[in-house]
Amino acid sequence: MTDQEPYGPKRNVVITGASGGIGFYIARALLAHGHDLTLVARDSDRGRQATERLAGLAQDGQRVTFEPADLTHLQEVHRLADRLLEQQAKIDVLVNNAGRYVHDFARSDDGFETTFALNHLAPFVLTHRLMPALNQSDAPTVVTTASMAERVGPIDLERFASGVPYSAWRAYGWSKQANVHFARELARRAPHIASASFHPGFVATGFGHSGGGLLTPLLKGAQRLFGRTPEQGADTGAWLAAHPQRINPNGGYFVDRDAQTPSKAGRDDTMAAELWRRSEAWAGLDDALKLNPA
Ligand SMILES: NC(=O)c1ccc[n+]([C@@H]2O[C@H](COP(=O)([O-])OP(=O)(O)OC[C@H]3O[C@@H](n4cnc5c(N)ncnc54)[C@H](OP(=O)(O)O)[C@@H]3O)[C@@H](O)[C@H]2O)c1
């Protein structure tokens, strides 16, 4: 297998948070492999512009479409899933990439803290809802953008969903550790799915730019000086998404195309299983959608 060699002739890919930053460049790399793309983002203008840019690079017969959804709110996650399942009988690759650092405490329509809702609960629910289409693929693949912020320490399950009392960095770190747990537990419960999480590095994107006070200018300066380009930040995610056999071990956490051991808290299997059970309840998942442990 070479770096350029994709899996299969043409795969159907859904990527959240693809209007800019890391997600856009994962999309661009998978487009170059010949795959069909559905981009998801909250902002319709940015989403459509990204879609047009990618459509301009597409080969004849390749499809690039856009679906707007604010994934902070469960109703929008469900509506997105309904639309995708209506349009697409088979989804080969789901890239759960949309995520934010939320400086000021806010709640979703469902009453959850926003970072938790967008970064953890949305990919959890979207993956469950898209399972009928993923199950039609000969090699279903789910890649989730995590972060080395997962090293924040153990998630406090009593405070994770409410975010009270609020610490923006802790909420973000817990959500990224939840991404690591999610990828591993998904592989345990649905071993036919190639599931991975990855850390993209410190990347010069729009990440953190809606922060308050001094944070935004400081972060922008640091991104300019030390940040990877979004294309470099997308590399590991695109590499994993392009070929399920690269996801070894299944459920693994990858940095720079390499399987790495997450923090002690991030590799706690008891936490991963408990977080999964609680997430089913937080999301109000129907029994029919639940994935039972193998
Ligand atoms: N940049 C870094 O240094 C870094 C490091 C580690 C991990 N990460 C992770 O990388 C992922 C991508 O972030 P990025 O750095 O590329 O940031 P970004 O440039 O801000 O891109 C974020 C993407 O997520 C979308 N998004 C944000 N809120 C959304 C919502 N409520 N519903 C749907 N889509 C939403 C944005 O779409 P809109 O255009 O609609 O806002 C955009 O496409 C995140 O999960 C982040 O945690 C980033």
The ligand as an SDF file (V2000), in Angstrom:
LIG
                    3D

 48 52  0  0  0  0  0  0  0  0999 V2000
   -6.5640   23.5960   15.3830 N   0  0  0  0  0  0  0  0  0  0  0  0
   -5.9470   22.8500   16.2890 C   0  0  0  0  0  0  0  0  0  0  0  0
   -4.8290   23.1740   16.7480 O   0  0  0  0  0  0  0  0  0  0  0  0
   -6.5820   21.5720   16.7740 C   0  0  0  0  0  0  0  0  0  0  0  0
   -5.8230   20.7490   17.6220 C   0  0  0  0  0  0  0  0  0  0  0  0
   -6.3840   19.5590   18.0690 C   0  0  0  0  0  0  0  0  0  0  0  0
   -7.6600   19.2020   17.6650 C   0  0  0  0  0  0  0  0  0  0  0  0
   -8.3800   20.0440   16.8700 N   0  0  0  0  0  0  0  0  0  0  0  0
   -9.7380   19.6160   16.4750 C   0  0  0  0  0  0  0  0  0  0  0  0
   -9.8560   19.7020   15.0630 O   0  0  0  0  0  0  0  0  0  0  0  0
  -11.2430   19.7920   14.7080 C   0  0  0  0  0  0  0  0  0  0  0  0
  -11.4030   20.8340   13.6120 C   0  0  0  0  0  0  0  0  0  0  0  0
  -11.0410   22.0980   14.1260 O   0  0  0  0  0  0  0  0  0  0  0  0
  -10.2170   23.1790   13.2810 P   0  0  0  0  0  0  0  0  0  0  0  0
   -8.9490   23.4040   14.0080 O   0  0  0  0  0  0  0  0  0  0  0  0
  -10.1780   22.8250   11.8580 O   0  0  0  0  0  0  0  0  0  0  0  0
  -11.1470   24.4630   13.5740 O   0  0  0  0  0  0  0  0  0  0  0  0
  -11.9790   25.4220   12.5980 P   0  0  0  0  0  0  0  0  0  0  0  0
  -11.0990   25.9880   11.5450 O   0  0  0  0  0  0  0  0  0  0  0  0
  -12.6650   26.3610   13.5360 O   0  0  0  0  0  0  0  0  0  0  0  0
  -13.0410   24.4600   11.9110 O   0  0  0  0  0  0  0  0  0  0  0  0
  -14.1090   23.9450   12.6490 C   0  0  0  0  0  0  0  0  0  0  0  0
  -15.1120   23.3160   11.7100 C   0  0  0  0  0  0  0  0  0  0  0  0
  -16.1960   22.8130   12.5130 O   0  0  0  0  0  0  0  0  0  0  0  0
  -17.4020   23.4160   12.0740 C   0  0  0  0  0  0  0  0  0  0  0  0
  -18.3070   23.6830   13.1920 N   0  0  0  0  0  0  0  0  0  0  0  0
  -18.0890   24.4700   14.2740 C   0  0  0  0  0  0  0  0  0  0  0  0
  -19.1700   24.5070   15.0530 N   0  0  0  0  0  0  0  0  0  0  0  0
  -20.0980   23.7250   14.4380 C   0  0  0  0  0  0  0  0  0  0  0  0
  -21.4310   23.3760   14.7410 C   0  0  0  0  0  0  0  0  0  0  0  0
  -22.0420   23.8530   15.8360 N   0  0  0  0  0  0  0  0  0  0  0  0
  -22.0980   22.5490   13.9080 N   0  0  0  0  0  0  0  0  0  0  0  0
  -21.5020   22.0830   12.7830 C   0  0  0  0  0  0  0  0  0  0  0  0
  -20.2330   22.3810   12.4350 N   0  0  0  0  0  0  0  0  0  0  0  0
  -19.5490   23.2030   13.2600 C   0  0  0  0  0  0  0  0  0  0  0  0
  -16.9940   24.7210   11.4300 C   0  0  0  0  0  0  0  0  0  0  0  0
  -18.0250   25.1010   10.5410 O   0  0  0  0  0  0  0  0  0  0  0  0
  -18.5710   26.6250   10.4200 P   0  0  0  0  0  0  0  0  0  0  0  0
  -17.8790   27.1810    9.2110 O   0  0  0  0  0  0  0  0  0  0  0  0
  -20.0090   26.4210   10.1740 O   0  0  0  0  0  0  0  0  0  0  0  0
  -18.2590   27.3430   11.6970 O   0  0  0  0  0  0  0  0  0  0  0  0
  -15.7090   24.3160   10.7400 C   0  0  0  0  0  0  0  0  0  0  0  0
  -15.9890   23.6700    9.5250 O   0  0  0  0  0  0  0  0  0  0  0  0
  -11.9890   20.0890   16.0080 C   0  0  0  0  0  0  0  0  0  0  0  0
  -12.6380   18.9080   16.4400 O   0  0  0  0  0  0  0  0  0  0  0  0
  -10.8880   20.4640   16.9920 C   0  0  0  0  0  0  0  0  0  0  0  0
  -11.2270   20.1260   18.3200 O   0  0  0  0  0  0  0  0  0  0  0  0
   -7.8670   21.2180   16.3970 C   0  0  0  0  0  0  0  0  0  0  0  0
  1  2  1  0
  2  3  2  0
  2  4  1  0
  4  5  1  0
  4 48  2  0
  5  6  2  0
  6  7  1  0
  7  8  2  0
  8  9  1  0
  8 48  1  0
  9 10  1  0
  9 46  1  0
 10 11  1  0
 11 12  1  0
 11 44  1  0
 12 13  1  0
 13 14  1  0
 14 15  2  0
 14 16  1  0
 14 17  1  0
 17 18  1  0
 18 19  2  0
 18 20  1  0
 18 21  1  0
 21 22  1  0
 22 23  1  0
 23 24  1  0
 23 42  1  0
 24 25  1  0
 25 26  1  0
 25 36  1  0
 26 27  1  0
 26 35  1  0
 27 28  2  0
 28 29  1  0
 29 30  1  0
 29 35  2  0
 30 31  1  0
 30 32  2  0
 32 33  1  0
 33 34  2  0
 34 35  1  0
 36 37  1  0
 36 42  1  0
 37 38  1  0
 38 39  2  0
 38 40  1  0
 38 41  1  0
 42 43  1  0
 44 45  1  0
 44 46  1  0
 46 47  1  0
M  CHG  2   8   1  16  -1
M  END
$$$$
